[in-house]
């Protein structure tokens, strides 16, 4: 399945019961993934090297490709 420059390469449920999805950038071939966790939190690891985590309590952390972290 392809959407907006990405091809979905896999999805499923890990051993903790959390959903994950992986995809590849059609231009660069770089991979990214996200987890949707049972507690309502979720995590994205993007093909550009950035990450985003949203905790169950609503707080979040973004880390840029250069390593700069922003918390809310």
Predicted model as a PDB file, atoms N, CA, C, CB and O in Angstrom, pLDDT in the B-factor column:
MODEL        1                                                                  
ATOM      1  N   UNK A   1       0.844  -1.186   0.000  1.00 48.00           N  
ATOM      2  CA  UNK A   1       0.000   0.000   0.000  1.00 48.00           C  
ATOM      3  C   UNK A   1       0.879   1.236   0.000  1.00 48.00           C  
ATOM      4  CB  UNK A   1      -0.955   0.005   1.215  1.00 48.00           C  
ATOM      5  O   UNK A   1       1.856   1.290   0.747  1.00 48.00           O  
ATOM      6  N   UNK A   2       0.561   2.221  -0.812  1.00 47.00           N  
ATOM      7  CA  UNK A   2       1.360   3.427  -0.934  1.00 47.00           C  
ATOM      8  C   UNK A   2       0.490   4.640  -0.622  1.00 47.00           C  
ATOM      9  CB  UNK A   2       1.979   3.540  -2.347  1.00 47.00           C  
ATOM     10  O   UNK A   2      -0.683   4.686  -0.992  1.00 47.00           O  
ATOM     11  N   UNK A   3       1.083   5.635   0.072  1.00 55.00           N  
ATOM     12  CA  UNK A   3       0.328   6.823   0.446  1.00 55.00           C  
ATOM     13  C   UNK A   3       1.285   7.987   0.642  1.00 55.00           C  
ATOM     14  CB  UNK A   3      -0.500   6.573   1.726  1.00 55.00           C  
ATOM     15  O   UNK A   3       2.153   7.928   1.512  1.00 55.00           O  
ATOM     16  N   UNK A   4       1.142   9.061  -0.164  1.00 70.00           N  
ATOM     17  CA  UNK A   4       1.909  10.294   0.015  1.00 70.00           C  
ATOM     18  C   UNK A   4       3.414  10.066   0.056  1.00 70.00           C  
ATOM     19  CB  UNK A   4       1.477  10.980   1.278  1.00 70.00           C  
ATOM     20  O   UNK A   4       4.091  10.606   0.931  1.00 70.00           O  
ATOM     21  N   UNK A   5       3.945   9.288  -0.859  1.00 81.00           N  
ATOM     22  CA  UNK A   5       5.380   9.103  -0.933  1.00 81.00           C  
ATOM     23  C   UNK A   5       5.936   7.987  -0.080  1.00 81.00           C  
ATOM     24  CB  UNK A   5       6.035  10.339  -0.564  1.00 81.00           C  
ATOM     25  O   UNK A   5       7.151   7.810  -0.003  1.00 81.00           O  
ATOM     26  N   UNK A   6       5.062   7.233   0.564  1.00 79.00           N  
ATOM     27  CA  UNK A   6       5.484   6.123   1.413  1.00 79.00           C  
ATOM     28  C   UNK A   6       4.841   4.828   0.961  1.00 79.00           C  
ATOM     29  CB  UNK A   6       5.138   6.401   2.875  1.00 79.00           C  
ATOM     30  O   UNK A   6       3.743   4.827   0.405  1.00 79.00           O  
ATOM     31  N   UNK A   7       5.533   3.726   1.202  1.00 85.00           N  
ATOM     32  CA  UNK A   7       4.959   2.404   0.999  1.00 85.00           C  
ATOM     33  C   UNK A   7       4.931   1.688   2.338  1.00 85.00           C  
ATOM     34  CB  UNK A   7       5.764   1.589  -0.059  1.00 85.00           C  
ATOM     35  O   UNK A   7       5.967   1.548   2.989  1.00 85.00           O  
ATOM     36  N   UNK A   8       3.764   1.236   2.752  1.00 82.00           N  
ATOM     37  CA  UNK A   8       3.648   0.502   4.011  1.00 82.00           C  
ATOM     38  C   UNK A   8       4.259  -0.878   3.849  1.00 82.00           C  
ATOM     39  CB  UNK A   8       2.170   0.396   4.458  1.00 82.00           C  
ATOM     40  O   UNK A   8       3.894  -1.627   2.943  1.00 82.00           O  
ATOM     41  N   UNK A   9       5.194  -1.211   4.737  1.00 87.00           N  
ATOM     42  CA  UNK A   9       5.950  -2.454   4.584  1.00 87.00           C  
ATOM     43  C   UNK A   9       5.589  -3.518   5.612  1.00 87.00           C  
ATOM     44  CB  UNK A   9       7.413  -2.164   4.672  1.00 87.00           C  
ATOM     45  O   UNK A   9       6.007  -4.669   5.481  1.00 87.00           O  
ATOM     46  N   UNK A  10       4.828  -3.153   6.620  1.00 89.00           N  
ATOM     47  CA  UNK A  10       4.432  -4.151   7.604  1.00 89.00           C  
ATOM     48  C   UNK A  10       3.639  -3.549   8.736  1.00 89.00           C  
ATOM     49  CB  UNK A  10       5.641  -4.850   8.151  1.00 89.00           C  
ATOM     50  O   UNK A  10       3.704  -2.347   8.989  1.00 89.00           O  
ATOM     51  N   UNK A  11       2.897  -4.385   9.407  1.00 90.00           N  
ATOM     52  CA  UNK A  11       2.168  -3.956  10.599  1.00 90.00           C  
ATOM     53  C   UNK A  11       1.819  -5.202  11.396  1.00 90.00           C  
ATOM     54  CB  UNK A  11       0.877  -3.134  10.228  1.00 90.00           C  
ATOM     55  O   UNK A  11       1.874  -6.321  10.886  1.00 90.00           O  
ATOM     56  N   UNK A  12       1.467  -4.992  12.627  1.00 92.00           N  
ATOM     57  CA  UNK A  12       1.110  -6.118  13.466  1.00 92.00           C  
ATOM     58  C   UNK A  12       1.019  -5.719  14.912  1.00 92.00           C  
ATOM     59  CB  UNK A  12       2.100  -7.228  13.304  1.00 92.00           C  
ATOM     60  O   UNK A  12       0.857  -4.542  15.234  1.00 92.00           O  
ATOM     61  N   UNK A  13       1.122  -6.689  15.777  1.00 92.00           N  
ATOM     62  CA  UNK A  13       1.047  -6.489  17.214  1.00 92.00           C  
ATOM     63  C   UNK A  13       2.265  -7.144  17.848  1.00 92.00           C  
ATOM     64  CB  UNK A  13      -0.278  -7.069  17.802  1.00 92.00           C  
ATOM     65  O   UNK A  13       2.567  -8.304  17.568  1.00 92.00           O  
ATOM     66  N   UNK A  14       2.964  -6.402  18.700  1.00 85.00           N  
ATOM     67  CA  UNK A  14       4.158  -6.975  19.325  1.00 85.00           C  
ATOM     68  C   UNK A  14       3.784  -7.812  20.540  1.00 85.00           C  
ATOM     69  CB  UNK A  14       5.138  -5.866  19.730  1.00 85.00           C  
ATOM     70  O   UNK A  14       2.605  -7.983  20.849  1.00 85.00           O  
ATOM     71  N   UNK A  15       4.789  -8.329  21.222  1.00 86.00           N  
ATOM     72  CA  UNK A  15       4.547  -9.254  22.332  1.00 86.00           C  
ATOM     73  C   UNK A  15       3.852  -8.589  23.525  1.00 86.00           C  
ATOM     74  CB  UNK A  15       5.858  -9.858  22.787  1.00 86.00           C  
ATOM     75  O   UNK A  15       3.275  -9.277  24.367  1.00 86.00           O  
ATOM     76  N   UNK A  16       3.905  -7.242  23.600  1.00 86.00           N  
ATOM     77  CA  UNK A  16       3.209  -6.525  24.672  1.00 86.00           C  
ATOM     78  C   UNK A  16       1.780  -6.153  24.292  1.00 86.00           C  
ATOM     79  CB  UNK A  16       3.978  -5.271  25.040  1.00 86.00           C  
ATOM     80  O   UNK A  16       1.063  -5.541  25.084  1.00 86.00           O  
ATOM     81  N   UNK A  17       1.365  -6.524  23.079  1.00 87.00           N  
ATOM     82  CA  UNK A  17       0.015  -6.229  22.629  1.00 87.00           C  
ATOM     83  C   UNK A  17      -0.148  -4.859  22.018  1.00 87.00           C  
ATOM     84  CB  UNK A  17      -0.917  -6.364  23.753  1.00 87.00           C  
ATOM     85  O   UNK A  17      -1.273  -4.395  21.835  1.00 87.00           O  
ATOM     86  N   UNK A  18       0.965  -4.194  21.695  1.00 89.00           N  
ATOM     87  CA  UNK A  18       0.922  -2.860  21.097  1.00 89.00           C  
ATOM     88  C   UNK A  18       0.984  -2.959  19.579  1.00 89.00           C  
ATOM     89  CB  UNK A  18       2.078  -1.990  21.624  1.00 89.00           C  
ATOM     90  O   UNK A  18       1.721  -3.779  19.032  1.00 89.00           O  
ATOM     91  N   UNK A  19       0.211  -2.121  18.908  1.00 92.00           N  
ATOM     92  CA  UNK A  19       0.178  -2.120  17.445  1.00 92.00           C  
ATOM     93  C   UNK A  19       1.379  -1.365  16.896  1.00 92.00           C  
ATOM     94  CB  UNK A  19      -1.133  -1.493  16.925  1.00 92.00           C  
ATOM     95  O   UNK A  19       1.783  -0.348  17.460  1.00 92.00           O  
ATOM     96  N   UNK A  20       1.954  -1.855  15.799  1.00 89.00           N  
ATOM     97  CA  UNK A  20       3.027  -1.134  15.123  1.00 89.00           C  
ATOM     98  C   UNK A  20       2.795  -1.156  13.615  1.00 89.00           C  
ATOM     99  CB  UNK A  20       4.404  -1.746  15.470  1.00 89.00           C  
ATOM    100  O   UNK A  20       2.096  -2.020  13.086  1.00 89.00           O  
ATOM    101  N   UNK A  21       3.393  -0.193  12.949  1.00 90.00           N  
ATOM    102  CA  UNK A  21       3.310  -0.091  11.503  1.00 90.00           C  
ATOM    103  C   UNK A  21       4.647   0.426  10.995  1.00 90.00           C  
ATOM    104  CB  UNK A  21       2.135   0.840  11.061  1.00 90.00           C  
ATOM    105  O   UNK A  21       5.204   1.364  11.565  1.00 90.00           O  
ATOM    106  N   UNK A  22       5.162  -0.168   9.941  1.00 88.00           N  
ATOM    107  CA  UNK A  22       6.414   0.287   9.338  1.00 88.00           C  
ATOM    108  C   UNK A  22       6.161   0.712   7.907  1.00 88.00           C  
ATOM    109  CB  UNK A  22       7.492  -0.818   9.391  1.00 88.00           C  
ATOM    110  O   UNK A  22       5.268   0.189   7.240  1.00 88.00           O  
ATOM    111  N   UNK A  23       6.961   1.674   7.434  1.00 88.00           N  
ATOM    112  CA  UNK A  23       6.820   2.136   6.063  1.00 88.00           C  
ATOM    113  C   UNK A  23       8.172   2.610   5.536  1.00 88.00           C  
ATOM    114  CB  UNK A  23       5.771   3.265   5.973  1.00 88.00           C  
ATOM    115  O   UNK A  23       9.081   2.925   6.305  1.00 88.00           O  
ATOM    116  N   UNK A  24       8.283   2.655   4.215  1.00 87.00           N  
ATOM    117  CA  UNK A  24       9.508   3.092   3.556  1.00 87.00           C  
ATOM    118  C   UNK A  24       9.215   4.329   2.720  1.00 87.00           C  
ATOM    119  CB  UNK A  24      10.099   1.961   2.676  1.00 87.00           C  
ATOM    120  O   UNK A  24       8.175   4.423   2.067  1.00 87.00           O  
ATOM    121  N   UNK A  25      10.147   5.277   2.750  1.00 83.00           N  
ATOM    122  CA  UNK A  25      10.060   6.472   1.919  1.00 83.00           C  
ATOM    123  C   UNK A  25      10.338   6.066   0.469  1.00 83.00           C  
ATOM    124  CB  UNK A  25      11.065   7.578   2.404  1.00 83.00           C  
ATOM    125  O   UNK A  25      11.382   5.478   0.184  1.00 83.00           O  
ATOM    126  N   UNK A  26       9.434   6.368  -0.431  1.00 83.00           N  
ATOM    127  CA  UNK A  26       9.586   5.952  -1.821  1.00 83.00           C  
ATOM    128  C   UNK A  26      10.768   6.615  -2.516  1.00 83.00           C  
ATOM    129  CB  UNK A  26       8.328   6.254  -2.581  1.00 83.00           C  
ATOM    130  O   UNK A  26      11.304   6.056  -3.473  1.00 83.00           O  
ATOM    131  N   UNK A  27      11.188   7.794  -2.059  1.00 84.00           N  
ATOM    132  CA  UNK A  27      12.295   8.502  -2.690  1.00 84.00           C  
ATOM    133  C   UNK A  27      13.651   8.051  -2.158  1.00 84.00           C  
ATOM    134  CB  UNK A  27      12.137   9.988  -2.485  1.00 84.00           C  
ATOM    135  O   UNK A  27      14.589   7.851  -2.930  1.00 84.00           O  
ATOM    136  N   UNK A  28      13.753   7.892  -0.833  1.00 83.00           N  
ATOM    137  CA  UNK A  28      15.058   7.611  -0.229  1.00 83.00           C  
ATOM    138  C   UNK A  28      15.239   6.155   0.188  1.00 83.00           C  
ATOM    139  CB  UNK A  28      15.257   8.491   0.967  1.00 83.00           C  
ATOM    140  O   UNK A  28      16.367   5.694   0.361  1.00 83.00           O  
ATOM    141  N   UNK A  29      14.142   5.438   0.347  1.00 78.00           N  
ATOM    142  CA  UNK A  29      14.225   4.065   0.835  1.00 78.00           C  
ATOM    143  C   UNK A  29      14.364   3.980   2.344  1.00 78.00           C  
ATOM    144  CB  UNK A  29      15.380   3.365   0.189  1.00 78.00           C  
ATOM    145  O   UNK A  29      14.398   2.881   2.898  1.00 78.00           O  
ATOM    146  N   UNK A  30      14.446   5.137   3.028  1.00 85.00           N  
ATOM    147  CA  UNK A  30      14.561   5.143   4.486  1.00 85.00           C  
ATOM    148  C   UNK A  30      13.285   4.617   5.121  1.00 85.00           C  
ATOM    149  CB  UNK A  30      14.867   6.558   5.002  1.00 85.00           C  
ATOM    150  O   UNK A  30      12.189   4.824   4.602  1.00 85.00           O  
ATOM    151  N   UNK A  31      13.438   3.940   6.242  1.00 85.00           N  
ATOM    152  CA  UNK A  31      12.292   3.344   6.924  1.00 85.00           C  
ATOM    153  C   UNK A  31      11.887   4.160   8.148  1.00 85.00           C  
ATOM    154  CB  UNK A  31      12.609   1.909   7.335  1.00 85.00           C  
ATOM    155  O   UNK A  31      12.714   4.815   8.781  1.00 85.00           O  
ATOM    156  N   UNK A  32      10.618   4.104   8.460  1.00 89.00           N  
ATOM    157  CA  UNK A  32      10.085   4.725   9.667  1.00 89.00           C  
ATOM    158  C   UNK A  32       9.053   3.783  10.263  1.00 89.00           C  
ATOM    159  CB  UNK A  32       9.462   6.128   9.365  1.00 89.00           C  
ATOM    160  O   UNK A  32       8.595   2.851   9.601  1.00 89.00           O  
ATOM    161  N   UNK A  33       8.691   4.027  11.510  1.00 86.00           N  
ATOM    162  CA  UNK A  33       7.688   3.181  12.142  1.00 86.00           C  
ATOM    163  C   UNK A  33       6.961   3.942  13.232  1.00 86.00           C  
ATOM    164  CB  UNK A  33       8.329   1.920  12.715  1.00 86.00           C  
ATOM    165  O   UNK A  33       7.433   4.977  13.702  1.00 86.00           O  
ATOM    166  N   UNK A  34       5.824   3.431  13.625  1.00 89.00           N  
ATOM    167  CA  UNK A  34       5.142   3.968  14.791  1.00 89.00           C  
ATOM    168  C   UNK A  34       4.539   2.835  15.612  1.00 89.00           C  
ATOM    169  CB  UNK A  34       4.053   4.969  14.372  1.00 89.00           C  
ATOM    170  O   UNK A  34       4.215   1.762  15.103  1.00 89.00           O  
ATOM    171  N   UNK A  35       4.405   3.122  16.903  1.00 88.00           N  
ATOM    172  CA  UNK A  35       3.742   2.227  17.839  1.00 88.00           C  
ATOM    173  C   UNK A  35       2.543   2.949  18.428  1.00 88.00           C  
ATOM    174  CB  UNK A  35       4.715   1.755  18.956  1.00 88.00           C  
ATOM    175  O   UNK A  35       2.637   4.124  18.782  1.00 88.00           O  
ATOM    176  N   UNK A  36       1.436   2.266  18.534  1.00 91.00           N  
ATOM    177  CA  UNK A  36       0.272   2.728  19.286  1.00 91.00           C  
ATOM    178  C   UNK A  36       0.121   1.773  20.461  1.00 91.00           C  
ATOM    179  CB  UNK A  36      -1.043   2.776  18.388  1.00 91.00           C  
ATOM    180  O   UNK A  36      -0.184   0.595  20.277  1.00 91.00           O  
ATOM    181  N   UNK A  37       0.330   2.275  21.647  1.00 89.00           N  
ATOM    182  CA  UNK A  37       0.396   1.422  22.832  1.00 89.00           C  
ATOM    183  C   UNK A  37      -0.946   1.286  23.543  1.00 89.00           C  
ATOM    184  CB  UNK A  37       1.419   1.964  23.793  1.00 89.00           C  
ATOM    185  O   UNK A  37      -1.820   2.144  23.420  1.00 89.00           O  
ATOM    186  N   UNK A  38      -1.089   0.216  24.272  1.00 88.00           N  
ATOM    187  CA  UNK A  38      -2.335  -0.083  24.989  1.00 88.00           C  
ATOM    188  C   UNK A  38      -2.736   0.997  25.987  1.00 88.00           C  
ATOM    189  CB  UNK A  38      -2.200  -1.394  25.710  1.00 88.00           C  
ATOM    190  O   UNK A  38      -3.922   1.182  26.259  1.00 88.00           O  
ATOM    191  N   UNK A  39      -1.757   1.710  26.532  1.00 90.00           N  
ATOM    192  CA  UNK A  39      -2.065   2.732  27.537  1.00 90.00           C  
ATOM    193  C   UNK A  39      -2.468   4.068  26.921  1.00 90.00           C  
ATOM    194  CB  UNK A  39      -0.874   2.935  28.441  1.00 90.00           C  
ATOM    195  O   UNK A  39      -2.697   5.035  27.648  1.00 90.00           O  
ATOM    196  N   UNK A  40      -2.557   4.138  25.597  1.00 90.00           N  
ATOM    197  CA  UNK A  40      -2.937   5.375  24.914  1.00 90.00           C  
ATOM    198  C   UNK A  40      -1.755   6.190  24.426  1.00 90.00           C  
ATOM    199  CB  UNK A  40      -3.764   6.216  25.823  1.00 90.00           C  
ATOM    200  O   UNK A  40      -1.946   7.183  23.724  1.00 90.00           O  
ATOM    201  N   UNK A  41      -0.556   5.802  24.773  1.00 93.00           N  
ATOM    202  CA  UNK A  41       0.628   6.512  24.292  1.00 93.00           C  
ATOM    203  C   UNK A  41       0.976   6.037  22.880  1.00 93.00           C  
ATOM    204  CB  UNK A  41       1.831   6.297  25.254  1.00 93.00           C  
ATOM    205  O   UNK A  41       0.523   4.986  22.428  1.00 93.00           O  
ATOM    206  N   UNK A  42       1.785   6.836  22.206  1.00 91.00           N  
ATOM    207  CA  UNK A  42       2.259   6.403  20.886  1.00 91.00           C  
ATOM    208  C   UNK A  42       3.627   6.996  20.598  1.00 91.00           C  
ATOM    209  CB  UNK A  42       1.259   6.809  19.783  1.00 91.00           C  
ATOM    210  O   UNK A  42       4.031   7.988  21.206  1.00 91.00           O  
ATOM    211  N   UNK A  43       4.330   6.379  19.669  1.00 92.00           N  
ATOM    212  CA  UNK A  43       5.707   6.728  19.366  1.00 92.00           C  
ATOM    213  C   UNK A  43       5.931   6.656  17.860  1.00 92.00           C  
ATOM    214  CB  UNK A  43       6.688   5.796  20.112  1.00 92.00           C  
ATOM    215  O   UNK A  43       5.544   5.687  17.206  1.00 92.00           O  
ATOM    216  N   UNK A  44       6.560   7.696  17.322  1.00 91.00           N  
ATOM    217  CA  UNK A  44       6.928   7.711  15.914  1.00 91.00           C  
ATOM    218  C   UNK A  44       8.435   7.825  15.783  1.00 91.00           C  
ATOM    219  CB  UNK A  44       6.229   8.867  15.173  1.00 91.00           C  
ATOM    220  O   UNK A  44       9.054   8.652  16.453  1.00 91.00           O  
ATOM    221  N   UNK A  45       9.022   7.021  14.946  1.00 90.00           N  
ATOM    222  CA  UNK A  45      10.416   7.151  14.537  1.00 90.00           C  
ATOM    223  C   UNK A  45      10.391   7.421  13.042  1.00 90.00           C  
ATOM    224  CB  UNK A  45      11.270   5.859  14.892  1.00 90.00           C  
ATOM    225  O   UNK A  45      10.017   6.549  12.257  1.00 90.00           O  
ATOM    226  N   UNK A  46      10.787   8.629  12.646  1.00 88.00           N  
ATOM    227  CA  UNK A  46      10.631   9.066  11.263  1.00 88.00           C  
ATOM    228  C   UNK A  46      11.872   8.800  10.423  1.00 88.00           C  
ATOM    229  CB  UNK A  46      10.301  10.534  11.225  1.00 88.00           C  
ATOM    230  O   UNK A  46      12.974   8.655  10.952  1.00 88.00           O  
ATOM    231  N   UNK A  47      11.683   8.738   9.119  1.00 82.00           N  
ATOM    232  CA  UNK A  47      12.787   8.409   8.220  1.00 82.00           C  
ATOM    233  C   UNK A  47      13.868   9.484   8.200  1.00 82.00           C  
ATOM    234  CB  UNK A  47      12.263   8.193   6.822  1.00 82.00           C  
ATOM    235  O   UNK A  47      14.989   9.214   7.769  1.00 82.00           O  
ATOM    236  N   UNK A  48      13.557  10.703   8.659  1.00 86.00           N  
ATOM    237  CA  UNK A  48      14.565  11.763   8.699  1.00 86.00           C  
ATOM    238  C   UNK A  48      15.397  11.738   9.983  1.00 86.00           C  
ATOM    239  CB  UNK A  48      13.894  13.114   8.556  1.00 86.00           C  
ATOM    240  O   UNK A  48      16.283  12.573  10.166  1.00 86.00           O  
ATOM    241  N   UNK A  49      15.112  10.783  10.872  1.00 88.00           N  
ATOM    242  CA  UNK A  49      15.856  10.664  12.119  1.00 88.00           C  
ATOM    243  C   UNK A  49      15.185  11.297  13.319  1.00 88.00           C  
ATOM    244  CB  UNK A  49      17.185  11.261  11.950  1.00 88.00           C  
ATOM    245  O   UNK A  49      15.668  11.148  14.441  1.00 88.00           O  
ATOM    246  N   UNK A  50      14.092  11.996  13.113  1.00 92.00           N  
ATOM    247  CA  UNK A  50      13.374  12.600  14.238  1.00 92.00           C  
ATOM    248  C   UNK A  50      12.482  11.557  14.910  1.00 92.00           C  
ATOM    249  CB  UNK A  50      12.528  13.810  13.764  1.00 92.00           C  
ATOM    250  O   UNK A  50      12.121  10.546  14.308  1.00 92.00           O  
ATOM    251  N   UNK A  51      12.137  11.824  16.159  1.00 94.00           N  
ATOM    252  CA  UNK A  51      11.219  10.960  16.895  1.00 94.00           C  
ATOM    253  C   UNK A  51      10.177  11.811  17.609  1.00 94.00           C  
ATOM    254  CB  UNK A  51      11.986  10.074  17.908  1.00 94.00           C  
ATOM    255  O   UNK A  51      10.411  12.982  17.908  1.00 94.00           O  
ATOM    256  N   UNK A  52       9.036  11.212  17.873  1.00 95.00           N  
ATOM    257  CA  UNK A  52       7.969  11.886  18.611  1.00 95.00           C  
ATOM    258  C   UNK A  52       7.309  10.862  19.521  1.00 95.00           C  
ATOM    259  CB  UNK A  52       6.923  12.540  17.642  1.00 95.00           C  
ATOM    260  O   UNK A  52       6.919   9.779  19.084  1.00 95.00           O  
ATOM    261  N   UNK A  53       7.191  11.222  20.790  1.00 94.00           N  
ATOM    262  CA  UNK A  53       6.529  10.347  21.758  1.00 94.00           C  
ATOM    263  C   UNK A  53       5.429  11.134  22.453  1.00 94.00           C  
ATOM    264  CB  UNK A  53       7.546   9.777  22.796  1.00 94.00           C  
ATOM    265  O   UNK A  53       5.670  12.228  22.964  1.00 94.00           O  
ATOM    266  N   UNK A  54       4.238  10.585  22.473  1.00 94.00           N  
ATOM    267  CA  UNK A  54       3.114  11.167  23.196  1.00 94.00           C  
ATOM    268  C   UNK A  54       2.723  10.198  24.298  1.00 94.00           C  
ATOM    269  CB  UNK A  54       1.905  11.465  22.243  1.00 94.00           C  
ATOM    270  O   UNK A  54       2.298   9.074  24.031  1.00 94.00           O  
ATOM    271  N   UNK A  55       2.868  10.642  25.533  1.00 94.00           N  
ATOM    272  CA  UNK A  55       2.581   9.789  26.683  1.00 94.00           C  
ATOM    273  C   UNK A  55       1.080   9.725  26.945  1.00 94.00           C  
ATOM    274  CB  UNK A  55       3.316  10.301  27.929  1.00 94.00           C  
ATOM    275  O   UNK A  55       0.313  10.553  26.454  1.00 94.00           O  
ATOM    276  N   UNK A  56       0.686   8.746  27.713  1.00 92.00           N  
ATOM    277  CA  UNK A  56      -0.724   8.541  28.035  1.00 92.00           C  
ATOM    278  C   UNK A  56      -1.308   9.731  28.797  1.00 92.00           C  
ATOM    279  CB  UNK A  56      -0.895   7.264  28.854  1.00 92.00           C  
ATOM    280  O   UNK A  56      -2.510   9.984  28.726  1.00 92.00           O  
ATOM    281  N   UNK A  57      -0.455  10.464  29.530  1.00 94.00           N  
ATOM    282  CA  UNK A  57      -0.943  11.611  30.303  1.00 94.00           C  
ATOM    283  C   UNK A  57      -1.056  12.888  29.477  1.00 94.00           C  
ATOM    284  CB  UNK A  57      -0.031  11.857  31.478  1.00 94.00           C  
ATOM    285  O   UNK A  57      -1.424  13.936  30.008  1.00 94.00           O  
ATOM    286  N   UNK A  58      -0.741  12.813  28.178  1.00 92.00           N  
ATOM    287  CA  UNK A  58      -0.861  13.970  27.296  1.00 92.00           C  
ATOM    288  C   UNK A  58       0.441  14.729  27.085  1.00 92.00           C  
ATOM    289  CB  UNK A  58      -1.880  14.900  27.839  1.00 92.00           C  
ATOM    290  O   UNK A  58       0.510  15.587  26.204  1.00 92.00           O  
ATOM    291  N   UNK A  59       1.456  14.443  27.855  1.00 96.00           N  
ATOM    292  CA  UNK A  59       2.742  15.097  27.635  1.00 96.00           C  
ATOM    293  C   UNK A  59       3.398  14.503  26.392  1.00 96.00           C  
ATOM    294  CB  UNK A  59       3.668  14.943  28.878  1.00 96.00           C  
ATOM    295  O   UNK A  59       3.070  13.391  25.976  1.00 96.00           O  
ATOM    296  N   UNK A  60       4.327  15.253  25.805  1.00 96.00           N  
ATOM    297  CA  UNK A  60       4.964  14.755  24.584  1.00 96.00           C  
ATOM    298  C   UNK A  60       6.412  15.211  24.512  1.00 96.00           C  
ATOM    299  CB  UNK A  60       4.197  15.229  23.341  1.00 96.00           C  
ATOM    300  O   UNK A  60       6.806  16.195  25.137  1.00 96.00           O  
ATOM    301  N   UNK A  61       7.184  14.480  23.742  1.00 96.00           N  
ATOM    302  CA  UNK A  61       8.588  14.799  23.505  1.00 96.00           C  
ATOM    303  C   UNK A  61       8.885  14.628  22.025  1.00 96.00           C  
ATOM    304  CB  UNK A  61       9.524  13.902  24.367  1.00 96.00           C  
ATOM    305  O   UNK A  61       8.630  13.576  21.439  1.00 96.00           O  
ATOM    306  N   UNK A  62       9.433  15.694  21.428  1.00 96.00           N  
ATOM    307  CA  UNK A  62       9.874  15.636  20.042  1.00 96.00           C  
ATOM    308  C   UNK A  62      11.387  15.788  20.028  1.00 96.00           C  
ATOM    309  CB  UNK A  62       9.182  16.740  19.171  1.00 96.00           C  
ATOM    310  O   UNK A  62      11.932  16.671  20.691  1.00 96.00           O  
ATOM    311  N   UNK A  63      12.062  14.937  19.280  1.00 96.00           N  
ATOM    312  CA  UNK A  63      13.500  15.044  19.096  1.00 96.00           C  
ATOM    313  C   UNK A  63      13.772  15.227  17.610  1.00 96.00           C  
ATOM    314  CB  UNK A  63      14.243  13.791  19.658  1.00 96.00           C  
ATOM    315  O   UNK A  63      13.384  14.396  16.789  1.00 96.00           O  
ATOM    316  N   UNK A  64      14.440  16.317  17.277  1.00 95.00           N  
ATOM    317  CA  UNK A  64      14.729  16.637  15.882  1.00 95.00           C  
ATOM    318  C   UNK A  64      15.828  15.738  15.335  1.00 95.00           C  
ATOM    319  CB  UNK A  64      15.134  18.106  15.742  1.00 95.00           C  
ATOM    320  O   UNK A  64      16.493  15.041  16.101  1.00 95.00           O  
ATOM    321  N   UNK A  65      16.024  15.744  14.029  1.00 92.00           N  
ATOM    322  CA  UNK A  65      17.103  14.945  13.453  1.00 92.00           C  
ATOM    323  C   UNK A  65      18.480  15.310  14.006  1.00 92.00           C  
ATOM    324  CB  UNK A  65      17.107  15.103  11.956  1.00 92.00           C  
ATOM    325  O   UNK A  65      19.376  14.467  14.039  1.00 92.00           O  
ATOM    326  N   UNK A  66      18.655  16.555  14.438  1.00 95.00           N  
ATOM    327  CA  UNK A  66      19.943  16.997  14.996  1.00 95.00           C  
ATOM    328  C   UNK A  66      20.098  16.654  16.466  1.00 95.00           C  
ATOM    329  CB  UNK A  66      20.100  18.487  14.816  1.00 95.00           C  
ATOM    330  O   UNK A  66      21.171  16.841  17.039  1.00 95.00           O  
ATOM    331  N   UNK A  67      19.025  16.148  17.086  1.00 93.00           N  
ATOM    332  CA  UNK A  67      19.083  15.744  18.484  1.00 93.00           C  
ATOM    333  C   UNK A  67      18.501  16.741  19.462  1.00 93.00           C  
ATOM    334  CB  UNK A  67      20.473  15.483  18.852  1.00 93.00           C  
ATOM    335  O   UNK A  67      18.518  16.493  20.667  1.00 93.00           O  
ATOM    336  N   UNK A  68      17.989  17.855  18.984  1.00 95.00           N  
ATOM    337  CA  UNK A  68      17.351  18.848  19.856  1.00 95.00           C  
ATOM    338  C   UNK A  68      16.007  18.332  20.333  1.00 95.00           C  
ATOM    339  CB  UNK A  68      17.178  20.198  19.124  1.00 95.00           C  
ATOM    340  O   UNK A  68      15.187  17.885  19.532  1.00 95.00           O  
ATOM    341  N   UNK A  69      15.779  18.396  21.650  1.00 94.00           N  
ATOM    342  CA  UNK A  69      14.559  17.850  22.244  1.00 94.00           C  
ATOM    343  C   UNK A  69      13.622  18.974  22.687  1.00 94.00           C  
ATOM    344  CB  UNK A  69      14.902  16.940  23.438  1.00 94.00           C  
ATOM    345  O   UNK A  69      14.054  19.958  23.286  1.00 94.00           O  
ATOM    346  N   UNK A  70      12.349  18.813  22.386  1.00 93.00           N  
ATOM    347  CA  UNK A  70      11.311  19.733  22.834  1.00 93.00           C  
ATOM    348  C   UNK A  70      10.264  18.936  23.588  1.00 93.00           C  
ATOM    349  CB  UNK A  70      10.675  20.503  21.638  1.00 93.00           C  
ATOM    350  O   UNK A  70       9.718  17.964  23.068  1.00 93.00           O  
ATOM    351  N   UNK A  71       9.983  19.358  24.834  1.00 94.00           N  
ATOM    352  CA  UNK A  71       8.976  18.675  25.649  1.00 94.00           C  
ATOM    353  C   UNK A  71       7.798  19.596  25.873  1.00 94.00           C  
ATOM    354  CB  UNK A  71       9.568  18.216  27.000  1.00 94.00           C  
ATOM    355  O   UNK A  71       7.955  20.807  26.028  1.00 94.00           O  
ATOM    356  N   UNK A  72       6.608  19.001  25.889  1.00 91.00           N  
ATOM    357  CA  UNK A  72       5.376  19.752  26.169  1.00 91.00           C  
ATOM    358  C   UNK A  72       4.571  19.042  27.213  1.00 91.00           C  
ATOM    359  CB  UNK A  72       4.539  19.944  24.901  1.00 91.00           C  
ATOM    360  O   UNK A  72       3.498  19.512  27.590  1.00 91.00           O  
TER     361      UNK A  72                                                      
ENDMDL                                                                          
END                                                                             
